[in-house]
Amino acid sequence: MTGSDEKKRIIDEYLDSAIGLMKAAHIVLPKIAKANVYHHLGADKLGKVGALFINVVNRDYCKSIVVMLPGQQYPDHYHRIKSESFYVLSGVLDVTIDGQEYAAEAGELLHVDRGQDHSFSSREGTIFEEISTMYVPNDSIYLDDSIAARGYDQRRTTISAEQWKEIVKNA
């Protein structure tokens, strides 16, 4: 199996698990969306570092549904442009903002202002909405040099709207 075949297999399995978590939580899958699977340290480490971001709308405001499987973390970073709020739909989202730790449960909301260092993780799996100002590529500034050194397209795999439509149809 080539490296790209192995990466595709890992991403496909991850998407199956993420969609399974959404279905178990009775979260309706958006029929039309673009998604990004973030794998900051490579697809082979996706089970530990990364998340699925389903971009529902991206205008002056943005809404994404974020899925993290059990044991996943999203690395420490900040944004130069956007501010964001996390509204937890299912599970518990552990968030660190400027060194302060929070555990947000379903129904709770956390705000992250532009420039604040933050990271998040999930022990048992979580689904949350990220509501923010417009998503702009490369606005996440990672504090880990090994992540910052990786190109944007090396840190993520994009699922086009057409691919997402097929995923939802087959889910």
C-alpha atoms as one frame of an Amber mdcrd trajectory, in Angstrom:
protein
   0.000   0.000   0.000   1.444   3.388  -0.951   1.669   6.268   1.482  -1.258
   8.074  -0.163  -3.373   4.879  -0.065  -2.613   4.468   3.641  -3.467   8.123
   4.324  -6.781   7.740   2.457  -7.587   4.585   4.469  -6.862   6.389   7.765
  -8.953   9.431   6.778 -11.857   7.242   5.597 -11.850   5.261   8.856 -11.674
   8.488  10.837 -14.634   9.964   8.945 -16.637   6.778   9.563 -15.923   7.041
  13.308 -16.689  10.771  13.438 -19.988  10.323  11.600 -20.815   7.398  13.880
 -20.271   9.656  16.895 -22.551  12.281  15.350 -25.272   9.735  14.647 -25.028
   8.324  18.193 -25.497  11.877  19.530 -28.454  12.427  17.170 -26.671  15.286
  15.411 -28.125  15.862  11.954 -25.429  15.784   9.291 -25.404  18.917   7.132
 -26.481  17.943   3.614 -24.157  20.461   1.984 -20.828  21.341   3.570 -17.115
  21.477   3.021 -15.037  19.752   5.655 -11.450  19.590   6.792  -9.820  16.735
   8.647  -6.952  18.302  10.566  -4.006  15.983  11.184  -1.330  18.356  12.426
   1.358  15.712  12.956   0.389  13.485  10.035  -2.540  11.197   9.290  -0.901
   8.352  11.197  -1.251  10.402  14.422  -4.825  11.574  13.710  -6.215   9.438
  16.528  -4.262  11.577  19.011  -3.921  15.008  17.380  -6.557  16.525  15.119
 -10.279  17.016  14.567 -12.983  17.091  11.916 -14.306  20.568  11.088 -17.511
  20.594   9.031 -17.857  24.114   7.635 -21.584  24.822   7.461 -21.365  28.532
   6.609 -18.452  30.924   6.078 -19.451  34.537   5.469 -18.699  37.510   7.722
 -19.624  34.953  10.368 -18.786  31.259  10.356 -20.310  28.125  11.827 -18.525
  24.807  11.886 -19.435  21.568  13.573 -16.329  20.092  15.171 -15.990  16.408
  15.998 -13.262  15.013  18.214 -12.971  11.326  18.909 -12.045  10.008  22.357
  -8.488  10.926  23.306  -7.965  13.539  20.592  -6.406  16.915  21.209  -6.155
  20.028  19.072  -2.828  21.837  19.470  -2.182  25.159  21.180  -2.660  28.084
  18.804  -4.108  31.560  18.468  -5.763  33.587  15.720  -4.690  36.985  14.418
  -8.039  37.670  12.751 -10.906  35.648  14.138 -12.671  35.397  17.474 -14.655
  32.277  18.238 -17.138  30.694  20.593 -17.522  26.987  21.289 -21.026  25.667
  22.012 -20.908  22.040  23.167 -23.563  19.776  21.631 -22.403  16.420  23.011
 -19.780  15.167  25.435 -17.278  17.267  27.340 -14.842  19.659  25.684 -11.695
  20.376  27.667 -10.340  23.791  26.680  -7.282  25.694  27.835  -7.421  29.456
  27.178  -4.329  31.477  28.108  -3.372  28.793  30.634  -6.810  28.599  32.292
  -8.486  25.179  32.028 -12.213  24.698  31.411 -14.403  21.613  31.044 -17.474
  22.559  29.013 -20.377  20.129  28.992 -23.244  19.861  26.503 -25.216  23.117
  26.534 -22.285  25.252  27.690 -20.537  28.009  25.762 -16.944  29.270  25.889
 -15.536  32.357  24.166 -12.020  32.758  22.757 -10.949  36.249  21.804  -8.597
  37.089  18.963  -5.008  36.604  20.121  -5.758  34.240  23.027  -3.698  31.040
  23.114  -6.014  28.062  23.240  -6.133  24.317  22.767  -8.847  21.765  23.246
  -9.250  18.044  23.755 -11.766  15.347  24.538 -11.389  12.341  26.787 -14.604
  10.598  25.728 -15.376  12.248  22.375 -17.212  15.501  21.802 -19.150  17.433
  19.209 -19.343  21.198  19.365 -20.197  24.179  17.232 -17.507  26.712  16.540
 -19.218  30.032  15.870 -16.767  32.684  14.797 -15.924  35.566  12.613 -15.014
  34.524   9.066 -12.671  31.567   8.668  -9.498  32.648   6.882  -6.885  30.037
   5.853  -3.576  30.281   7.730  -5.055  32.378  10.564  -4.151  29.704  13.126
  -0.697  30.385  14.544   0.577  27.182  16.187   2.898  27.417  19.177   4.530
  24.034  18.457   7.335  24.696  15.957   7.009  21.224  14.402   3.369  21.981
  13.537   4.052  25.562  12.460   6.742  24.286  10.059   4.293  22.018   8.235
   2.475  23.576   5.311  -1.245  24.255   5.612  -2.114  21.458   3.180   0.190
  19.067   5.045  -1.841  19.637   8.228  -5.249  18.934   6.753  -7.241  16.957
   4.209 -10.127  18.811   2.573 -13.426  17.106   1.833 -15.150  18.975  -1.011
 -18.865  19.750  -1.009 -19.394  17.026  -3.640 -17.446  14.469  -1.591 -19.381
  15.477   1.542 -22.692  15.000  -0.281 -21.643  11.406  -1.115 -20.512  10.752
   2.456 -23.871  11.930   3.841 -25.803   9.939   1.227 -23.942   6.759   2.233
 -24.011   7.417   5.996
